[in-house]
Amino acid sequence: AAPEIKAAKFTPKVNPKVVVVRDVVRDASWIASNVDAPNIALIDARPAEDYTGAKTGDGLPRAGHIPGATNVYWMQNLSSSQNPVMKPAAELRKMYEAAGATPDKKVVTYCRTGMQASHSYFTAKYLGYDVTMYDGSFMEWSKTEGLPVVTGDKRK
């Protein structure tokens, strides 16, 4: 049964805890410096074939993912594309924990250009994780000489 929908007023407020943008958004140098840190869970929000490198996205010079990243495609956060509502929190938490996101880690989301990662950022924030986003994402990473790229699925 569909729930009764009631009108509401939304008033956005600036989060006083977020002092500067760098607390929310990270750059390539920060990711490169922290890629091996045990307290970081790097989540790639792209489809599995992009993450593994089976498919090279438009404009990407290299296929694959950032070392240490695991893959949670952002659409997996939803019931389905036909029913685009968030899955229950317990199910989402189980999925993110399987990808290495635990309460003691900073979760860092990325995708191709930052759009899909935004949804994963929201989901991780909703679940209560300490989360940030690499907005340059894999587009920037794959174009930057000297930054390593991995192909395949590290969970295999």
PyMOL commands that place a pseudoatom at each C-alpha (Angstrom):
pseudoatom trace, name=CA, resn=ALA, resi=1, chain=A, elem=C, hetatm=0, pos=[0.000, 0.000, 0.000]
pseudoatom trace, name=CA, resn=ALA, resi=2, chain=A, elem=C, hetatm=0, pos=[1.266, 3.450, -0.891]
pseudoatom trace, name=CA, resn=PRO, resi=3, chain=A, elem=C, hetatm=0, pos=[1.776, 5.763, 2.091]
pseudoatom trace, name=CA, resn=GLU, resi=4, chain=A, elem=C, hetatm=0, pos=[-0.198, 8.962, 2.350]
pseudoatom trace, name=CA, resn=ILE, resi=5, chain=A, elem=C, hetatm=0, pos=[1.950, 11.840, 1.170]
pseudoatom trace, name=CA, resn=LYS, resi=6, chain=A, elem=C, hetatm=0, pos=[1.732, 15.057, 3.134]
pseudoatom trace, name=CA, resn=ALA, resi=7, chain=A, elem=C, hetatm=0, pos=[3.108, 18.421, 2.070]
pseudoatom trace, name=CA, resn=ALA, resi=8, chain=A, elem=C, hetatm=0, pos=[6.044, 19.687, 4.073]
pseudoatom trace, name=CA, resn=LYS, resi=9, chain=A, elem=C, hetatm=0, pos=[8.360, 22.670, 4.095]
pseudoatom trace, name=CA, resn=PHE, resi=10, chain=A, elem=C, hetatm=0, pos=[12.087, 22.135, 3.627]
pseudoatom trace, name=CA, resn=THR, resi=11, chain=A, elem=C, hetatm=0, pos=[14.496, 24.741, 4.884]
pseudoatom trace, name=CA, resn=PRO, resi=12, chain=A, elem=C, hetatm=0, pos=[18.129, 23.932, 4.076]
pseudoatom trace, name=CA, resn=LYS, resi=13, chain=A, elem=C, hetatm=0, pos=[20.734, 24.973, 6.631]
pseudoatom trace, name=CA, resn=VAL, resi=14, chain=A, elem=C, hetatm=0, pos=[24.496, 25.221, 6.372]
pseudoatom trace, name=CA, resn=ASN, resi=15, chain=A, elem=C, hetatm=0, pos=[26.199, 22.568, 8.457]
pseudoatom trace, name=CA, resn=PRO, resi=16, chain=A, elem=C, hetatm=0, pos=[28.324, 24.501, 10.996]
pseudoatom trace, name=CA, resn=LYS, resi=17, chain=A, elem=C, hetatm=0, pos=[30.548, 21.430, 11.489]
pseudoatom trace, name=CA, resn=VAL, resi=18, chain=A, elem=C, hetatm=0, pos=[31.757, 21.682, 7.886]
pseudoatom trace, name=CA, resn=VAL, resi=19, chain=A, elem=C, hetatm=0, pos=[34.235, 24.485, 8.235]
pseudoatom trace, name=CA, resn=VAL, resi=20, chain=A, elem=C, hetatm=0, pos=[35.787, 24.235, 4.794]
pseudoatom trace, name=CA, resn=VAL, resi=21, chain=A, elem=C, hetatm=0, pos=[35.013, 22.426, 1.572]
pseudoatom trace, name=CA, resn=ARG, resi=22, chain=A, elem=C, hetatm=0, pos=[38.113, 20.221, 1.907]
pseudoatom trace, name=CA, resn=ASP, resi=23, chain=A, elem=C, hetatm=0, pos=[36.352, 18.425, 4.775]
pseudoatom trace, name=CA, resn=VAL, resi=24, chain=A, elem=C, hetatm=0, pos=[33.725, 17.257, 2.284]
pseudoatom trace, name=CA, resn=VAL, resi=25, chain=A, elem=C, hetatm=0, pos=[35.672, 17.067, -0.975]
pseudoatom trace, name=CA, resn=ARG, resi=26, chain=A, elem=C, hetatm=0, pos=[39.162, 15.617, -1.500]
pseudoatom trace, name=CA, resn=ASP, resi=27, chain=A, elem=C, hetatm=0, pos=[41.606, 16.020, -4.366]
pseudoatom trace, name=CA, resn=ALA, resi=28, chain=A, elem=C, hetatm=0, pos=[43.925, 13.601, -6.197]
pseudoatom trace, name=CA, resn=SER, resi=29, chain=A, elem=C, hetatm=0, pos=[46.946, 14.399, -4.045]
pseudoatom trace, name=CA, resn=TRP, resi=30, chain=A, elem=C, hetatm=0, pos=[45.007, 13.595, -0.863]
pseudoatom trace, name=CA, resn=ILE, resi=31, chain=A, elem=C, hetatm=0, pos=[43.747, 10.329, -2.376]
pseudoatom trace, name=CA, resn=ALA, resi=32, chain=A, elem=C, hetatm=0, pos=[47.253, 9.374, -3.557]
pseudoatom trace, name=CA, resn=SER, resi=33, chain=A, elem=C, hetatm=0, pos=[48.654, 10.090, -0.087]
pseudoatom trace, name=CA, resn=ASN, resi=34, chain=A, elem=C, hetatm=0, pos=[45.953, 8.041, 1.651]
pseudoatom trace, name=CA, resn=VAL, resi=35, chain=A, elem=C, hetatm=0, pos=[45.273, 5.223, -0.818]
pseudoatom trace, name=CA, resn=ASP, resi=36, chain=A, elem=C, hetatm=0, pos=[47.032, 2.658, 1.403]
pseudoatom trace, name=CA, resn=ALA, resi=37, chain=A, elem=C, hetatm=0, pos=[45.822, 4.028, 4.738]
pseudoatom trace, name=CA, resn=PRO, resi=38, chain=A, elem=C, hetatm=0, pos=[44.131, 1.299, 6.800]
pseudoatom trace, name=CA, resn=ASN, resi=39, chain=A, elem=C, hetatm=0, pos=[41.517, 3.750, 8.081]
pseudoatom trace, name=CA, resn=ILE, resi=40, chain=A, elem=C, hetatm=0, pos=[40.222, 4.638, 4.582]
pseudoatom trace, name=CA, resn=ALA, resi=41, chain=A, elem=C, hetatm=0, pos=[37.477, 2.791, 2.672]
pseudoatom trace, name=CA, resn=LEU, resi=42, chain=A, elem=C, hetatm=0, pos=[37.611, 3.902, -0.965]
pseudoatom trace, name=CA, resn=ILE, resi=43, chain=A, elem=C, hetatm=0, pos=[34.285, 3.205, -2.708]
pseudoatom trace, name=CA, resn=ASP, resi=44, chain=A, elem=C, hetatm=0, pos=[34.004, 3.292, -6.507]
pseudoatom trace, name=CA, resn=ALA, resi=45, chain=A, elem=C, hetatm=0, pos=[30.367, 4.095, -7.377]
pseudoatom trace, name=CA, resn=ARG, resi=46, chain=A, elem=C, hetatm=0, pos=[30.595, 3.172, -11.085]
pseudoatom trace, name=CA, resn=PRO, resi=47, chain=A, elem=C, hetatm=0, pos=[29.130, 0.076, -12.769]
pseudoatom trace, name=CA, resn=ALA, resi=48, chain=A, elem=C, hetatm=0, pos=[31.213, -3.096, -12.262]
pseudoatom trace, name=CA, resn=GLU, resi=49, chain=A, elem=C, hetatm=0, pos=[32.489, -3.157, -15.868]
pseudoatom trace, name=CA, resn=ASP, resi=50, chain=A, elem=C, hetatm=0, pos=[33.924, 0.344, -15.430]
pseudoatom trace, name=CA, resn=TYR, resi=51, chain=A, elem=C, hetatm=0, pos=[35.462, -0.557, -12.072]
pseudoatom trace, name=CA, resn=THR, resi=52, chain=A, elem=C, hetatm=0, pos=[37.128, -3.745, -13.363]
pseudoatom trace, name=CA, resn=GLY, resi=53, chain=A, elem=C, hetatm=0, pos=[38.340, -2.078, -16.538]
pseudoatom trace, name=CA, resn=ALA, resi=54, chain=A, elem=C, hetatm=0, pos=[36.306, -4.348, -18.807]
pseudoatom trace, name=CA, resn=LYS, resi=55, chain=A, elem=C, hetatm=0, pos=[34.872, -1.123, -20.251]
pseudoatom trace, name=CA, resn=THR, resi=56, chain=A, elem=C, hetatm=0, pos=[36.722, 2.148, -20.726]
pseudoatom trace, name=CA, resn=GLY, resi=57, chain=A, elem=C, hetatm=0, pos=[34.436, 5.102, -20.188]
pseudoatom trace, name=CA, resn=ASP, resi=58, chain=A, elem=C, hetatm=0, pos=[34.238, 7.991, -22.658]
pseudoatom trace, name=CA, resn=GLY, resi=59, chain=A, elem=C, hetatm=0, pos=[37.211, 10.290, -22.370]
pseudoatom trace, name=CA, resn=LEU, resi=60, chain=A, elem=C, hetatm=0, pos=[39.158, 8.032, -20.015]
pseudoatom trace, name=CA, resn=PRO, resi=61, chain=A, elem=C, hetatm=0, pos=[42.698, 7.296, -21.183]
pseudoatom trace, name=CA, resn=ARG, resi=62, chain=A, elem=C, hetatm=0, pos=[42.997, 4.308, -18.823]
pseudoatom trace, name=CA, resn=ALA, resi=63, chain=A, elem=C, hetatm=0, pos=[40.459, 1.737, -17.658]
pseudoatom trace, name=CA, resn=GLY, resi=64, chain=A, elem=C, hetatm=0, pos=[40.149, 0.276, -14.174]
pseudoatom trace, name=CA, resn=HIS, resi=65, chain=A, elem=C, hetatm=0, pos=[40.037, 1.770, -10.689]
pseudoatom trace, name=CA, resn=ILE, resi=66, chain=A, elem=C, hetatm=0, pos=[42.108, 3.442, -7.997]
pseudoatom trace, name=CA, resn=PRO, resi=67, chain=A, elem=C, hetatm=0, pos=[44.241, 0.953, -6.012]
pseudoatom trace, name=CA, resn=GLY, resi=68, chain=A, elem=C, hetatm=0, pos=[42.528, -0.213, -2.834]
pseudoatom trace, name=CA, resn=ALA, resi=69, chain=A, elem=C, hetatm=0, pos=[39.039, 0.732, -4.016]
pseudoatom trace, name=CA, resn=THR, resi=70, chain=A, elem=C, hetatm=0, pos=[36.080, -1.609, -3.815]
pseudoatom trace, name=CA, resn=ASN, resi=71, chain=A, elem=C, hetatm=0, pos=[32.984, -1.355, -5.957]
pseudoatom trace, name=CA, resn=VAL, resi=72, chain=A, elem=C, hetatm=0, pos=[29.475, -0.492, -4.800]
pseudoatom trace, name=CA, resn=TYR, resi=73, chain=A, elem=C, hetatm=0, pos=[27.606, 0.669, -7.902]
pseudoatom trace, name=CA, resn=TRP, resi=74, chain=A, elem=C, hetatm=0, pos=[25.406, 3.574, -6.804]
pseudoatom trace, name=CA, resn=MET, resi=75, chain=A, elem=C, hetatm=0, pos=[22.288, 1.975, -8.308]
pseudoatom trace, name=CA, resn=GLN, resi=76, chain=A, elem=C, hetatm=0, pos=[22.718, -0.871, -5.800]
pseudoatom trace, name=CA, resn=ASN, resi=77, chain=A, elem=C, hetatm=0, pos=[21.599, 1.631, -3.137]
pseudoatom trace, name=CA, resn=LEU, resi=78, chain=A, elem=C, hetatm=0, pos=[18.129, 1.638, -4.726]
pseudoatom trace, name=CA, resn=SER, resi=79, chain=A, elem=C, hetatm=0, pos=[15.390, -0.978, -4.753]
pseudoatom trace, name=CA, resn=SER, resi=80, chain=A, elem=C, hetatm=0, pos=[15.457, -0.955, -8.574]
pseudoatom trace, name=CA, resn=SER, resi=81, chain=A, elem=C, hetatm=0, pos=[15.589, 1.463, -11.498]
pseudoatom trace, name=CA, resn=GLN, resi=82, chain=A, elem=C, hetatm=0, pos=[11.805, 1.078, -11.781]
pseudoatom trace, name=CA, resn=ASN, resi=83, chain=A, elem=C, hetatm=0, pos=[11.366, 1.733, -8.039]
pseudoatom trace, name=CA, resn=PRO, resi=84, chain=A, elem=C, hetatm=0, pos=[14.143, 4.234, -7.249]
pseudoatom trace, name=CA, resn=VAL, resi=85, chain=A, elem=C, hetatm=0, pos=[13.803, 4.311, -3.473]
pseudoatom trace, name=CA, resn=MET, resi=86, chain=A, elem=C, hetatm=0, pos=[16.617, 3.628, -1.045]
pseudoatom trace, name=CA, resn=LYS, resi=87, chain=A, elem=C, hetatm=0, pos=[17.004, 0.079, 0.217]
pseudoatom trace, name=CA, resn=PRO, resi=88, chain=A, elem=C, hetatm=0, pos=[16.520, -0.395, 3.966]
pseudoatom trace, name=CA, resn=ALA, resi=89, chain=A, elem=C, hetatm=0, pos=[19.390, 0.987, 6.048]
pseudoatom trace, name=CA, resn=ALA, resi=90, chain=A, elem=C, hetatm=0, pos=[20.337, -2.444, 7.427]
pseudoatom trace, name=CA, resn=GLU, resi=91, chain=A, elem=C, hetatm=0, pos=[20.696, -3.834, 3.899]
pseudoatom trace, name=CA, resn=LEU, resi=92, chain=A, elem=C, hetatm=0, pos=[22.742, -0.823, 2.767]
pseudoatom trace, name=CA, resn=ARG, resi=93, chain=A, elem=C, hetatm=0, pos=[24.988, -1.054, 5.824]
pseudoatom trace, name=CA, resn=LYS, resi=94, chain=A, elem=C, hetatm=0, pos=[25.632, -4.748, 5.154]
pseudoatom trace, name=CA, resn=MET, resi=95, chain=A, elem=C, hetatm=0, pos=[26.519, -3.959, 1.531]
pseudoatom trace, name=CA, resn=TYR, resi=96, chain=A, elem=C, hetatm=0, pos=[28.895, -1.131, 2.475]
pseudoatom trace, name=CA, resn=GLU, resi=97, chain=A, elem=C, hetatm=0, pos=[30.525, -3.165, 5.256]
pseudoatom trace, name=CA, resn=ALA, resi=98, chain=A, elem=C, hetatm=0, pos=[31.157, -5.979, 2.756]
pseudoatom trace, name=CA, resn=ALA, resi=99, chain=A, elem=C, hetatm=0, pos=[32.989, -3.357, 0.681]
pseudoatom trace, name=CA, resn=GLY, resi=100, chain=A, elem=C, hetatm=0, pos=[35.177, -2.401, 3.652]
pseudoatom trace, name=CA, resn=ALA, resi=101, chain=A, elem=C, hetatm=0, pos=[33.258, 0.597, 4.991]
pseudoatom trace, name=CA, resn=THR, resi=102, chain=A, elem=C, hetatm=0, pos=[33.171, 0.249, 8.767]
pseudoatom trace, name=CA, resn=PRO, resi=103, chain=A, elem=C, hetatm=0, pos=[32.431, 2.847, 11.459]
pseudoatom trace, name=CA, resn=ASP, resi=104, chain=A, elem=C, hetatm=0, pos=[36.145, 3.204, 12.275]
pseudoatom trace, name=CA, resn=LYS, resi=105, chain=A, elem=C, hetatm=0, pos=[37.050, 4.219, 8.708]
pseudoatom trace, name=CA, resn=LYS, resi=106, chain=A, elem=C, hetatm=0, pos=[36.667, 7.359, 6.638]
pseudoatom trace, name=CA, resn=VAL, resi=107, chain=A, elem=C, hetatm=0, pos=[34.614, 6.457, 3.570]
pseudoatom trace, name=CA, resn=VAL, resi=108, chain=A, elem=C, hetatm=0, pos=[35.729, 8.146, 0.347]
pseudoatom trace, name=CA, resn=THR, resi=109, chain=A, elem=C, hetatm=0, pos=[33.425, 7.912, -2.665]
pseudoatom trace, name=CA, resn=TYR, resi=110, chain=A, elem=C, hetatm=0, pos=[34.360, 8.484, -6.296]
pseudoatom trace, name=CA, resn=CYS, resi=111, chain=A, elem=C, hetatm=0, pos=[33.070, 7.569, -9.755]
pseudoatom trace, name=CA, resn=ARG, resi=112, chain=A, elem=C, hetatm=0, pos=[33.868, 8.839, -13.253]
pseudoatom trace, name=CA, resn=THR, resi=113, chain=A, elem=C, hetatm=0, pos=[33.223, 12.572, -12.774]
pseudoatom trace, name=CA, resn=GLY, resi=114, chain=A, elem=C, hetatm=0, pos=[31.633, 12.897, -9.315]
pseudoatom trace, name=CA, resn=MET, resi=115, chain=A, elem=C, hetatm=0, pos=[27.934, 12.562, -10.091]
pseudoatom trace, name=CA, resn=GLN, resi=116, chain=A, elem=C, hetatm=0, pos=[27.410, 8.910, -9.126]
pseudoatom trace, name=CA, resn=ALA, resi=117, chain=A, elem=C, hetatm=0, pos=[29.756, 9.386, -6.168]
pseudoatom trace, name=CA, resn=SER, resi=118, chain=A, elem=C, hetatm=0, pos=[27.432, 12.123, -4.897]
pseudoatom trace, name=CA, resn=HIS, resi=119, chain=A, elem=C, hetatm=0, pos=[24.675, 9.559, -4.429]
pseudoatom trace, name=CA, resn=SER, resi=120, chain=A, elem=C, hetatm=0, pos=[27.062, 7.178, -2.683]
pseudoatom trace, name=CA, resn=TYR, resi=121, chain=A, elem=C, hetatm=0, pos=[28.264, 10.073, -0.511]
pseudoatom trace, name=CA, resn=PHE, resi=122, chain=A, elem=C, hetatm=0, pos=[24.657, 10.775, 0.481]
pseudoatom trace, name=CA, resn=THR, resi=123, chain=A, elem=C, hetatm=0, pos=[24.056, 7.086, 1.226]
pseudoatom trace, name=CA, resn=ALA, resi=124, chain=A, elem=C, hetatm=0, pos=[27.187, 6.759, 3.369]
pseudoatom trace, name=CA, resn=LYS, resi=125, chain=A, elem=C, hetatm=0, pos=[26.277, 9.977, 5.214]
pseudoatom trace, name=CA, resn=TYR, resi=126, chain=A, elem=C, hetatm=0, pos=[22.743, 8.632, 5.747]
pseudoatom trace, name=CA, resn=LEU, resi=127, chain=A, elem=C, hetatm=0, pos=[24.253, 5.471, 7.262]
pseudoatom trace, name=CA, resn=GLY, resi=128, chain=A, elem=C, hetatm=0, pos=[26.304, 7.584, 9.674]
pseudoatom trace, name=CA, resn=TYR, resi=129, chain=A, elem=C, hetatm=0, pos=[29.755, 7.099, 8.167]
pseudoatom trace, name=CA, resn=ASP, resi=130, chain=A, elem=C, hetatm=0, pos=[32.495, 9.715, 8.267]
pseudoatom trace, name=CA, resn=VAL, resi=131, chain=A, elem=C, hetatm=0, pos=[32.465, 10.354, 4.523]
pseudoatom trace, name=CA, resn=THR, resi=132, chain=A, elem=C, hetatm=0, pos=[34.148, 12.532, 1.938]
pseudoatom trace, name=CA, resn=MET, resi=133, chain=A, elem=C, hetatm=0, pos=[34.133, 12.567, -1.857]
pseudoatom trace, name=CA, resn=TYR, resi=134, chain=A, elem=C, hetatm=0, pos=[36.874, 12.674, -4.466]
pseudoatom trace, name=CA, resn=ASP, resi=135, chain=A, elem=C, hetatm=0, pos=[35.116, 14.966, -6.935]
pseudoatom trace, name=CA, resn=GLY, resi=136, chain=A, elem=C, hetatm=0, pos=[37.839, 14.800, -9.617]
pseudoatom trace, name=CA, resn=SER, resi=137, chain=A, elem=C, hetatm=0, pos=[37.067, 11.101, -9.576]
pseudoatom trace, name=CA, resn=PHE, resi=138, chain=A, elem=C, hetatm=0, pos=[38.429, 8.581, -12.070]
pseudoatom trace, name=CA, resn=MET, resi=139, chain=A, elem=C, hetatm=0, pos=[38.395, 11.072, -14.954]
pseudoatom trace, name=CA, resn=GLU, resi=140, chain=A, elem=C, hetatm=0, pos=[41.077, 13.119, -13.219]
pseudoatom trace, name=CA, resn=TRP, resi=141, chain=A, elem=C, hetatm=0, pos=[42.882, 10.091, -11.772]
pseudoatom trace, name=CA, resn=SER, resi=142, chain=A, elem=C, hetatm=0, pos=[43.185, 8.233, -15.101]
pseudoatom trace, name=CA, resn=LYS, resi=143, chain=A, elem=C, hetatm=0, pos=[44.485, 11.364, -16.857]
pseudoatom trace, name=CA, resn=THR, resi=144, chain=A, elem=C, hetatm=0, pos=[47.134, 12.137, -14.248]
pseudoatom trace, name=CA, resn=GLU, resi=145, chain=A, elem=C, hetatm=0, pos=[50.516, 10.711, -15.132]
pseudoatom trace, name=CA, resn=GLY, resi=146, chain=A, elem=C, hetatm=0, pos=[52.122, 8.715, -12.350]
pseudoatom trace, name=CA, resn=LEU, resi=147, chain=A, elem=C, hetatm=0, pos=[48.916, 7.742, -10.560]
pseudoatom trace, name=CA, resn=PRO, resi=148, chain=A, elem=C, hetatm=0, pos=[48.443, 3.945, -10.578]
pseudoatom trace, name=CA, resn=VAL, resi=149, chain=A, elem=C, hetatm=0, pos=[45.382, 2.223, -12.024]
pseudoatom trace, name=CA, resn=VAL, resi=150, chain=A, elem=C, hetatm=0, pos=[44.277, -1.323, -11.239]
pseudoatom trace, name=CA, resn=THR, resi=151, chain=A, elem=C, hetatm=0, pos=[42.157, -3.625, -13.402]
pseudoatom trace, name=CA, resn=GLY, resi=152, chain=A, elem=C, hetatm=0, pos=[40.081, -6.575, -12.221]
pseudoatom trace, name=CA, resn=ASP, resi=153, chain=A, elem=C, hetatm=0, pos=[38.146, -7.002, -8.984]
pseudoatom trace, name=CA, resn=LYS, resi=154, chain=A, elem=C, hetatm=0, pos=[40.271, -6.909, -5.838]
pseudoatom trace, name=CA, resn=ARG, resi=155, chain=A, elem=C, hetatm=0, pos=[37.633, -8.878, -3.914]
pseudoatom trace, name=CA, resn=LYS, resi=156, chain=A, elem=C, hetatm=0, pos=[38.145, -11.946, -6.105]
for i in range(1, 156): cmd.bond("trace and resi %d" % i, "trace and resi %d" % (i + 1))
show_as sticks, trace
zoom trace
